[in-house]
Amino acid sequence: MGDVACTHADALLEVAHAILTGAPWVQSLAGSCKHVMVDEAQDNNLCQWVLVRFLAKVFRTTSVAGVETTWQNLMVIGDDQQSIFSWRGARPDLLLDYMLTEGPQLAFYPLTMNFRSGQEILDVANRLLKSARKRLFAGDLRCGRPEIDAKVVVREAQDVAFEAAGVADAIQGSILTGRKASEIAVLYRLNAQAGLVELELIRRAVPYRVAGRGFFMRPEVDAAVKYIALALDESDEEAFETIYKLPFRWIRRDFLTEFPTLASLRGKPKGLVSARWKGATRLLKDMDGLIERLRRNGLIAALTYVFDAIGVRQHCKRETDEEEELDDNDADRAGEIDRAIEELLACAKIAGDPERFLEFVRDKREQVMVEDPHGEKEGERVTL
């Protein structure tokens, strides 16, 4: 493809097209792998199926009826009821098509014994799956650990704040009736959803740990807090050190040597500052706009200005893409940042004024134990 830039999906599409059209450059790879194993096969799209079947070594045999049949050393593992990547072309029915195409040559091993969930949870899952169409396996899941006594409770919440309060109430009630905090966990799809739950647990003095990065430690959350802190106190060195470079304003780090605070920057003539530090003009303009919105419109408007007008939202999304190798989870990561911003705005709405908001975040996030989920656990804490 020469020097033309392309995405992960574009590259995969080009390879699949080359395979299907018989392009010379790809032919040497045909059957180059004696054995191929594909995990999470239900999330494959058509291009990926073309690729894996092309790479697997082909063997030919003759059936009893004298009809030549083609088969490959290709093993796939998947669950057609767990496909979550339809937004990028995943089609669980392709797994079924593969099984039907291969016919009698295919060995099929259904894994129906579950060691994670109690039978009541599996019964709920089995009932839900009865209505699924074109299932690869129509049987029921069975519990391999009968000692698990887990109950399923469904509760509806009118909004995320009400949901977080309900979760925290349930946790506090369980602890008061004798359950250990270390036996309780809160699971969520995105780390960004933890913010309000953390807030409610802190309010109830329930100790907790975060497996991974805590909500109030997230870059977009920390940046917004620092902006508000600086708007309230222009001599805050810690806050200034964070926000002068977020988003990028092409200001060198030695800028802080001459101007350690926003107050020191304001003390210099604007012409002198802009001549040497061009990005500083934008920095001052951003801070002026923020201070004005905080004064006239309040905390929520000021935070929205930080994320969108100043550009912290897009900066954090760009930073995430650069720090982590591009993969199929990019949309998830971008969505997680948006959700974290929504959660922070909800926390700010509860806090009310900027001083209370700042005091809460600064004081309470120091109480959070953040640890490696595989690390050693200390004390009685709920796990998020």
Disulfide bonds with the S-S distance in Angstrom:
none
